[in-house]
Amino acid sequence: MAWFDAFWAAAVDLAWGLPLVFLLVGAGIYFTFAGRFLPFRAVGHALAILRGKYDSPDDPGEISHFRALTSALSATIGMGNISGVAIAVTMGGPGAIFWMWVAGLVGMSTKFFTCTLAILYRKKDEFGVEQGGPMYFIEVGLGKYFKPLAIMFAICGMVGCLALFQVNQLAGLMDNDYGISRGITGTVCMILVGVVILGGIVRVGQVTSKIVPAMVILYVGAALYIILSNFAQIPGILLSIVTSAFGGKALIGGATGVVFKEVLITGIRRAAFSNEAGIGTAPMAHGAAKTKEPVREGLIAMLGPFLDTNIICTMTALVILSTGVPAADDGVIMTVSAFEHAIPGVGRYILTLAIIMFSISTMFSYSYYSLKCSRYLFGHKFGSYYVYVYIITLFFAAIWSQDTVINILDTSFALMAIPTLVGTLLLSRKVVAVTKDYFQRMGL
């Protein structure tokens, strides 16, 4: 396995350079100005849509706005918020959190643009069901000459949307804290996830619409208790996050310049892994929403990065930094140690329950993404067999090392982001036009 680990370590270093960071952040900034700061102005209207005010049973699609959002959030709010933040702090220091904040804010606009396109350029499959996602809006919106970009996204999505990280971190926790072997955890996940995902996005939406609110309340409630208990430290921690990102000699060349580069890349990379803005996964979930108005689904989708990164990831970072726990080989173990340190005797079990719900719900949603990529490439009949590949990889991911799993997924995410963002940038004027038309019609 040494060659396998070395290959993915080299691949991720090649994929995640400054050009990709500039593409992710630069595109998000462009979308923010092109959309005239819409994510920050239209939150009230987005919440009204989420409550079902504008729902119609005659709208095309498979699931409601709320279930589309919870399906997407069940993929984004997960282990990236728990162990991913710990890995970011370990590798990039507190300053990495600042760049996660930046990525989360500009990611709101990115999500709005990509998910609006997911509805605007849907394509019917062999059964007449509307399908949406980057591969579809690239093919339909840009034409046949850009189809290689759509194929690139789908191929990389088949790998990037495997739930490797979720089962790996869960298996590590169960092995470290409860003596349950990684193989057993992987086998149980194979069976449990297989039962749900064979029912398709409708069943996934039904399950995640119940799990996501419960898991967020549990995790946020425990984290908020710890933060309030250590409130005297919070101002200093927030200051360290900002100064570690910008301050001192971090912007000067030489070794300190390398430090700043690593902090920047680590923060953006972990934010992309957590909220997936610009990666292209969320448009596949939101593309299944029952709506005739593309802008409405874009407004719903834009809530995701803020909830995921700017709220939940920040809370995790404050818990870890305020408790002062040492770094651990596995990010999940480091976060569990922080909760146990803050709430002795109880914190470990609260977080274990949250981790189980977070990881399992993400495994459900990712199966839909990977299957959608496979069906795009091979058709519904043959592409559907990929579900068995998805299920089998849960076992192997449980026993692989954390570094290898992260490198595989980070590399795949990087290669998914390129076609997603290129396609969205080329179609951005169309999004601006339909947005202006929608707000005029709605009198907003």
C-alpha positions as CSV (number, residue, x, y, z in Angstrom):
1,M,0.0,0.0,0.0
2,A,3.0,2.3,0.2
3,W,2.8,3.1,-3.5
4,F,-0.9,3.8,-3.2
5,D,-0.4,6.3,-0.3
6,A,2.5,8.0,-2.1
7,F,0.5,8.4,-5.4
8,W,-2.4,10.2,-3.7
9,A,0.0,12.3,-1.6
10,A,1.7,13.5,-4.8
11,A,-1.7,14.0,-6.6
12,V,-3.2,16.2,-3.9
13,D,0.0,18.4,-3.8
14,L,-0.3,18.9,-7.5
15,A,-4.1,19.5,-7.5
16,W,-4.2,21.9,-4.6
17,G,-2.0,24.7,-5.5
18,L,-2.5,28.5,-5.4
19,P,-4.2,28.5,-8.9
20,L,-7.1,26.4,-7.6
21,V,-7.4,28.6,-4.4
22,F,-7.5,31.7,-6.5
23,L,-10.1,30.1,-8.8
24,L,-12.4,29.1,-5.8
25,V,-12.1,32.4,-4.0
26,G,-11.9,34.6,-7.1
27,A,-15.0,33.1,-8.7
28,G,-16.9,33.5,-5.4
29,I,-15.9,37.2,-5.2
30,Y,-17.0,37.7,-8.8
31,F,-20.3,36.0,-8.2
32,T,-20.9,38.1,-5.2
33,F,-20.4,41.4,-7.1
34,A,-22.2,40.1,-10.2
35,G,-25.2,39.1,-8.1
36,R,-25.0,42.5,-6.3
37,F,-24.6,40.8,-2.9
38,L,-27.8,38.9,-3.3
39,P,-27.0,36.2,-0.6
40,F,-26.9,39.0,2.0
41,R,-30.0,40.9,0.8
42,A,-32.4,38.1,0.1
43,V,-32.2,35.9,3.2
44,G,-35.7,36.7,4.3
45,H,-37.2,35.7,0.9
46,A,-35.0,32.5,1.0
47,L,-36.5,31.6,4.4
48,A,-40.0,32.1,3.1
49,I,-39.3,29.7,0.2
50,L,-37.8,27.2,2.6
51,R,-41.0,27.3,4.7
52,G,-43.0,26.2,1.6
53,K,-44.7,29.5,0.9
54,Y,-44.3,29.2,-2.8
55,D,-44.5,25.4,-3.2
56,S,-46.7,23.9,-5.9
57,P,-47.5,20.2,-6.3
58,D,-47.4,20.6,-10.0
59,D,-43.8,21.8,-10.1
60,P,-41.3,19.4,-11.8
61,G,-38.8,17.6,-9.7
62,E,-38.6,14.9,-7.1
63,I,-38.3,16.5,-3.7
64,S,-39.3,19.7,-1.8
65,H,-37.1,22.7,-1.3
66,F,-36.6,21.7,2.3
67,R,-35.7,18.1,1.5
68,A,-33.3,19.3,-1.2
69,L,-31.6,21.6,1.3
70,T,-31.4,18.9,4.0
71,S,-30.2,16.4,1.5
72,A,-27.4,18.8,0.5
73,L,-26.7,19.7,4.2
74,S,-26.5,16.1,5.2
75,A,-23.6,15.9,2.8
76,T,-21.9,19.2,3.8
77,I,-22.7,19.3,7.5
78,G,-20.8,16.2,8.6
79,M,-17.3,15.0,9.5
80,G,-15.8,18.0,7.8
81,N,-17.3,20.2,10.5
82,I,-16.1,17.9,13.3
83,S,-12.8,16.3,12.3
84,G,-12.1,18.5,9.3
85,V,-11.8,21.6,11.5
86,A,-9.4,19.8,13.8
87,I,-7.3,18.8,10.8
88,A,-7.3,22.5,9.6
89,V,-6.2,23.8,13.0
90,T,-3.5,21.1,13.3
91,M,-2.1,21.8,9.8
92,G,-2.6,25.5,9.4
93,G,-3.0,26.8,12.9
94,P,-5.9,29.1,14.1
95,G,-5.4,31.3,11.0
96,A,-6.8,28.6,8.7
97,I,-10.2,29.3,10.3
98,F,-10.1,32.8,9.0
99,W,-9.8,31.6,5.4
100,M,-12.6,29.1,6.1
101,W,-14.7,32.1,7.0
102,V,-13.8,33.9,3.8
103,A,-14.5,30.7,1.7
104,G,-17.9,30.3,3.5
105,L,-19.0,33.9,2.8
106,V,-18.1,34.0,-0.9
107,G,-19.3,30.4,-1.2
108,M,-22.8,31.6,-0.6
109,S,-22.8,33.4,-3.9
110,T,-21.1,30.4,-5.6
111,K,-23.8,28.1,-4.3
112,F,-26.5,30.5,-5.5
113,F,-25.1,30.6,-9.1
114,T,-24.3,26.9,-9.4
115,C,-27.7,25.7,-7.9
116,T,-29.7,28.2,-10.0
117,L,-28.0,26.7,-13.1
118,A,-28.8,23.2,-11.8
119,I,-32.6,24.0,-12.2
120,L,-32.2,26.3,-15.2
121,Y,-30.6,23.6,-17.3
122,R,-32.1,20.4,-16.2
123,K,-32.3,17.4,-18.6
124,K,-34.8,14.6,-18.6
125,D,-33.4,11.1,-18.2
126,E,-34.6,7.9,-19.8
127,F,-37.7,7.9,-17.5
128,G,-38.6,11.5,-18.1
129,V,-37.4,12.6,-14.7
130,E,-35.7,16.0,-14.6
131,Q,-32.0,15.7,-13.6
132,G,-29.7,18.6,-12.6
133,G,-26.1,19.1,-11.7
134,P,-22.9,20.5,-13.2
135,M,-22.6,17.9,-15.9
136,Y,-26.1,18.7,-17.1
137,F,-25.8,22.5,-17.0
138,I,-22.5,22.3,-18.7
139,E,-23.8,20.1,-21.5
140,V,-27.2,21.8,-21.9
141,G,-26.1,25.3,-21.2
142,L,-22.8,25.4,-23.1
143,G,-23.4,22.9,-25.8
144,K,-21.7,19.7,-27.2
145,Y,-18.2,21.3,-27.5
146,F,-18.1,21.6,-23.7
147,K,-19.2,18.1,-23.0
148,P,-15.7,16.9,-22.1
149,L,-15.9,19.2,-19.1
150,A,-19.2,17.5,-18.1
151,I,-17.6,14.1,-18.5
152,M,-14.6,15.2,-16.4
153,F,-16.9,16.3,-13.6
154,A,-18.8,13.0,-13.7
155,I,-15.7,10.8,-13.7
156,C,-14.1,12.7,-10.8
157,G,-17.5,12.8,-9.0
158,M,-17.7,9.1,-9.0
159,V,-14.6,9.0,-6.8
160,G,-15.1,12.3,-4.9
161,C,-18.6,11.4,-3.9
162,L,-17.6,8.1,-2.2
163,A,-18.2,8.4,1.5
164,L,-14.6,7.4,2.3
165,F,-13.9,10.1,4.9
166,Q,-17.1,9.6,6.9
167,V,-16.7,5.9,7.4
168,N,-12.9,6.3,8.0
169,Q,-13.4,8.8,10.8
170,L,-16.3,6.9,12.4
171,A,-14.3,3.6,12.3
172,G,-11.3,5.4,13.9
173,L,-13.4,6.7,16.7
174,M,-15.1,3.4,17.4
175,D,-11.8,1.6,17.4
176,N,-10.0,4.1,19.6
177,D,-12.8,4.7,22.2
178,Y,-14.8,1.5,22.2
179,G,-12.5,-1.2,20.9
180,I,-14.7,-2.0,17.9
181,S,-12.5,-3.0,15.0
182,R,-12.5,-0.9,11.9
183,G,-13.6,-3.8,9.8
184,I,-16.7,-4.3,11.9
185,T,-17.7,-0.6,11.6
186,G,-17.2,-0.7,7.9
187,T,-19.4,-3.8,7.5
188,V,-22.2,-2.4,9.6
189,C,-22.1,0.8,7.6
190,M,-22.3,-1.2,4.3
191,I,-25.5,-2.9,5.5
192,L,-27.2,0.2,7.0
193,V,-26.4,2.5,4.2
194,G,-27.3,-0.1,1.5
195,V,-30.8,-0.5,3.0
196,V,-31.5,3.2,2.7
197,I,-29.8,4.3,-0.5
198,L,-31.3,1.6,-2.7
199,G,-34.5,3.6,-2.3
200,G,-33.1,6.5,-4.2
201,I,-33.2,10.3,-3.6
202,V,-36.8,10.3,-2.4
203,R,-36.0,7.9,0.5
204,V,-32.7,9.8,1.1
205,G,-34.6,13.0,1.4
206,Q,-37.2,11.5,3.7
207,V,-34.5,10.2,6.1
208,T,-32.2,13.2,6.0
209,S,-35.1,15.6,6.6
210,K,-35.5,14.0,10.0
211,I,-31.8,13.3,10.8
212,V,-30.3,16.7,9.9
213,P,-32.3,19.0,12.2
214,A,-31.8,16.6,15.1
215,M,-28.1,16.2,14.6
216,V,-27.5,19.9,14.2
217,I,-29.5,20.7,17.4
218,L,-27.5,18.1,19.4
219,Y,-24.1,19.2,18.1
220,V,-24.7,22.9,18.2
221,G,-26.3,22.7,21.7
222,A,-23.3,20.9,23.1
223,A,-20.8,23.1,21.4
224,L,-22.6,26.3,22.5
225,Y,-22.5,25.1,26.1
226,I,-18.7,24.6,25.9
227,I,-18.2,28.0,24.3
228,L,-20.3,29.8,26.9
229,S,-18.4,27.9,29.6
230,N,-15.1,29.2,28.3
231,F,-16.5,32.6,27.2
232,A,-13.6,34.6,28.7
233,Q,-11.2,33.0,26.3
234,I,-13.3,33.6,23.1
235,P,-12.2,37.2,22.3
236,G,-8.6,36.2,22.5
237,I,-9.2,33.1,20.3
238,L,-11.0,35.2,17.7
239,L,-8.1,37.7,17.7
240,S,-5.6,34.9,17.3
241,I,-7.6,33.5,14.3
242,V,-7.3,36.9,12.5
243,T,-3.7,37.7,13.5
244,S,-2.6,34.2,12.5
245,A,-4.0,34.7,9.1
246,F,-2.6,38.2,8.4
247,G,-0.3,39.4,11.1
248,G,3.4,39.7,11.8
249,K,5.8,38.3,9.3
250,A,3.4,35.9,7.7
251,L,3.1,38.0,4.6
252,I,6.9,38.4,4.1
253,G,8.9,36.1,1.8
254,G,11.1,33.1,2.7
255,A,10.0,30.6,5.3
256,T,7.3,32.9,6.7
257,G,5.9,33.2,3.2
258,V,5.5,29.5,3.0
259,V,3.7,29.5,6.3
260,F,1.2,32.0,5.0
261,K,0.7,30.0,1.8
262,E,0.0,26.8,3.8
263,V,-2.4,28.6,6.1
264,L,-4.3,30.0,3.1
265,I,-4.4,26.7,1.2
266,T,-5.3,24.7,4.3
267,G,-8.2,27.0,5.2
268,I,-9.7,27.1,1.7
269,R,-9.2,23.4,1.2
270,R,-10.9,22.4,4.4
271,A,-13.7,24.9,3.7
272,A,-14.3,23.4,0.3
273,F,-14.3,19.9,1.8
274,S,-16.8,21.1,4.4
275,N,-19.3,23.3,2.5
276,E,-18.4,22.1,-1.0
277,A,-19.2,25.5,-2.6
278,G,-17.9,25.4,-6.1
279,I,-17.2,21.7,-6.0
280,G,-20.5,20.8,-7.7
281,T,-22.1,18.3,-5.3
282,A,-24.9,20.4,-4.0
283,P,-26.3,21.3,-7.4
284,M,-27.0,17.6,-7.9
285,A,-29.2,17.5,-4.8
286,H,-30.8,20.9,-5.5
287,G,-31.3,19.9,-9.1
288,A,-33.9,17.4,-7.9
289,A,-36.1,20.0,-6.2
290,K,-39.7,20.5,-7.2
291,T,-39.7,24.0,-8.7
292,K,-40.2,25.9,-11.9
293,E,-38.2,28.8,-10.6
294,P,-34.4,28.3,-10.8
295,V,-33.7,31.4,-8.7
296,R,-35.7,30.0,-5.8
297,E,-33.5,27.0,-5.5
298,G,-30.4,29.1,-5.7
299,L,-31.6,31.2,-2.8
300,I,-32.2,28.1,-0.7
301,A,-28.8,26.7,-1.6
302,M,-27.0,29.8,-0.6
303,L,-27.9,29.3,3.0
304,G,-25.8,26.1,3.2
305,P,-22.2,27.5,3.2
306,F,-23.0,30.0,6.0
307,L,-24.7,27.5,8.2
308,D,-22.0,24.9,7.5
309,T,-18.8,26.9,7.6
310,N,-19.4,30.3,9.3
311,I,-21.5,28.9,12.1
312,I,-20.9,25.2,12.7
313,C,-17.2,25.0,11.7
314,T,-16.5,28.1,13.8
315,M,-18.2,26.6,16.8
316,T,-16.0,23.5,16.5
317,A,-12.9,25.6,16.2
318,L,-13.8,27.6,19.3
319,V,-14.4,24.4,21.2
320,I,-11.0,22.9,20.2
321,L,-9.0,26.1,20.8
322,S,-10.7,27.0,24.1
323,T,-10.1,23.6,25.6
324,G,-6.4,23.5,24.5
325,V,-6.4,19.7,23.7
326,P,-3.3,18.4,21.9
327,A,-3.3,17.4,18.3
328,A,-4.1,13.8,17.4
329,D,-3.4,11.6,14.4
330,D,-7.1,11.5,13.7
331,G,-9.1,14.7,13.6
332,V,-12.2,13.1,15.0
333,I,-10.3,11.9,18.1
334,M,-9.0,15.4,18.7
335,T,-12.5,16.9,18.6
336,V,-13.9,14.1,20.9
337,S,-11.1,14.9,23.4
338,A,-12.1,18.5,23.4
339,F,-15.7,17.7,24.1
340,E,-14.7,15.2,26.8
341,H,-12.4,17.7,28.4
342,A,-15.1,20.4,28.5
343,I,-18.0,18.1,29.6
344,P,-16.3,15.2,31.5
345,G,-18.1,11.9,31.5
346,V,-20.7,13.1,29.1
347,G,-19.0,15.0,26.2
348,R,-17.5,11.9,24.7
349,Y,-20.9,10.2,24.4
350,I,-22.7,13.3,23.1
351,L,-20.1,13.7,20.3
352,T,-20.1,10.0,19.5
353,L,-23.9,10.1,18.9
354,A,-23.5,13.3,16.8
355,I,-20.7,11.7,14.8
356,I,-22.7,8.6,14.1
357,M,-25.6,10.7,12.8
358,F,-23.3,13.1,10.9
359,S,-21.4,10.4,9.2
360,I,-24.3,8.1,8.4
361,S,-26.4,10.9,6.9
362,T,-23.5,12.0,4.7
363,M,-23.1,8.4,3.5
364,F,-26.8,8.5,2.4
365,S,-26.5,11.7,0.4
366,Y,-23.1,11.0,-1.2
367,S,-24.5,7.8,-2.6
368,Y,-27.0,9.8,-4.6
369,Y,-24.3,12.1,-5.9
370,S,-22.0,9.2,-7.0
371,L,-24.8,7.3,-8.6
372,K,-26.0,10.4,-10.5
373,C,-22.5,10.8,-11.9
374,S,-22.4,7.2,-12.9
375,R,-25.8,7.2,-14.5
376,Y,-24.8,10.3,-16.5
377,L,-21.8,8.5,-17.9
378,F,-23.3,5.0,-18.5
379,G,-27.1,5.5,-18.5
380,H,-29.5,4.6,-15.8
381,K,-29.4,0.8,-16.2
382,F,-25.7,0.2,-16.2
383,G,-24.8,3.3,-14.1
384,S,-27.1,2.0,-11.3
385,Y,-24.7,-0.9,-10.7
386,Y,-22.2,1.6,-9.3
387,V,-24.2,1.6,-6.0
388,Y,-22.6,-1.7,-5.2
389,V,-19.1,-0.2,-5.7
390,Y,-20.1,2.6,-3.4
391,I,-21.3,0.2,-0.7
392,I,-18.1,-2.0,-1.0
393,T,-15.8,1.0,-0.7
394,L,-17.2,1.7,2.8
395,F,-15.4,-1.3,4.1
396,F,-12.0,-0.4,2.6
397,A,-12.2,3.2,3.6
398,A,-12.8,2.1,7.2
399,I,-9.4,0.4,7.3
400,W,-7.3,2.8,5.2
401,S,-5.3,5.6,6.8
402,Q,-6.8,9.1,7.4
403,D,-4.2,10.8,5.2
404,T,-4.8,8.5,2.2
405,V,-8.5,8.9,2.4
406,I,-8.3,12.7,2.6
407,N,-5.8,12.9,-0.2
408,I,-8.1,10.8,-2.5
409,L,-11.1,13.0,-1.8
410,D,-9.2,16.4,-1.9
411,T,-7.7,15.5,-5.3
412,S,-11.1,14.5,-6.6
413,F,-12.8,17.6,-5.3
414,A,-10.1,19.8,-6.9
415,L,-10.8,18.1,-10.3
416,M,-14.5,18.5,-9.8
417,A,-14.2,22.2,-9.0
418,I,-12.5,23.0,-12.3
419,P,-15.4,22.1,-14.6
420,T,-18.0,23.3,-12.1
421,L,-16.5,26.8,-11.8
422,V,-15.5,27.2,-15.5
423,G,-19.0,26.2,-16.6
424,T,-20.6,28.5,-14.0
425,L,-18.4,31.5,-14.9
426,L,-19.3,31.0,-18.6
427,L,-23.0,30.9,-17.8
428,S,-23.0,33.6,-15.1
429,R,-24.6,36.3,-17.2
430,K,-27.6,34.0,-17.7
431,V,-27.9,33.6,-14.0
432,V,-27.8,37.4,-13.5
433,A,-30.5,37.8,-16.2
434,V,-32.9,35.3,-14.7
435,T,-32.3,36.7,-11.2
436,K,-33.2,40.2,-12.3
437,D,-36.3,38.9,-14.1
438,Y,-37.4,36.9,-11.1
439,F,-37.1,39.7,-8.6
440,Q,-39.0,42.1,-10.9
441,R,-41.8,39.6,-11.3
442,M,-42.0,39.0,-7.5
443,G,-41.9,42.7,-6.8
444,L,-38.9,42.3,-4.5
